[in-house]
């Protein structure tokens, strides 16, 4: 069941990735995805949200696909 939740969260965030135009939007989406994945895997959701938010906000500096 946890694998299904993770897959569902990843699919939901990936489907919205084309709509994200700036760092704030990507950061919020990353935080939401991080919290959902963390909850599904039994990790603290706050930690997942922080990590996901940072990854989302900073992804355009590292990966060209986020632009």
C-alpha positions as CSV (number, residue, x, y, z in Angstrom):
1,X,0.0,0.0,0.0
2,X,2.9,2.4,0.7
3,X,4.3,1.9,-2.8
4,X,0.9,2.9,-4.2
5,X,0.8,6.1,-2.2
6,X,4.3,7.0,-3.2
7,X,3.6,6.3,-6.9
8,X,0.4,8.3,-6.7
9,X,2.1,11.3,-5.1
10,X,4.9,11.2,-7.7
11,X,2.4,11.0,-10.5
12,X,0.4,13.9,-9.1
13,X,3.4,16.2,-8.8
14,X,4.8,15.2,-12.2
15,X,1.5,16.0,-13.8
16,X,1.6,19.5,-12.4
17,X,5.3,20.2,-13.2
18,X,4.5,22.0,-16.5
19,X,2.4,24.5,-14.6
20,X,5.1,25.6,-12.2
21,X,6.8,28.8,-13.4
22,X,8.8,30.1,-10.5
23,X,10.8,28.9,-7.5
24,X,8.0,29.5,-5.0
25,X,5.5,27.3,-7.0
26,X,8.1,24.6,-7.4
27,X,9.1,24.9,-3.7
28,X,5.4,24.5,-2.6
29,X,4.9,21.5,-4.8
30,X,8.1,20.0,-3.6
31,X,7.1,20.5,0.0
32,X,3.7,18.9,-0.6
33,X,5.2,16.0,-2.4
34,X,7.9,15.5,0.3
35,X,5.4,15.5,3.1
36,X,3.2,13.0,1.3
37,X,6.1,10.7,0.5
38,X,7.5,11.0,4.0
39,X,4.1,10.1,5.5
40,X,3.7,7.1,3.2
41,X,7.2,5.8,4.1
42,X,6.9,6.4,7.9
43,X,9.2,9.4,8.1
44,X,8.4,12.7,9.8
45,X,6.3,14.7,7.3
46,X,7.8,18.0,8.4
47,X,11.3,16.7,7.5
48,X,9.9,15.5,4.1
49,X,8.3,18.8,3.5
50,X,11.5,20.7,4.2
51,X,13.6,18.5,2.0
52,X,11.0,18.5,-0.8
53,X,10.6,22.2,-0.6
54,X,14.3,22.9,-0.8
55,X,14.6,20.4,-3.7
56,X,11.7,22.0,-5.6
57,X,12.9,25.6,-5.1
58,X,16.5,24.8,-6.1
59,X,16.0,22.4,-8.9
60,X,16.2,25.0,-11.7
61,X,19.7,25.9,-10.6
62,X,20.8,22.3,-10.8
63,X,18.7,20.6,-13.5
64,X,17.7,22.3,-16.8
65,X,14.5,20.3,-16.9
66,X,13.0,22.4,-14.2
67,X,13.2,25.6,-16.2
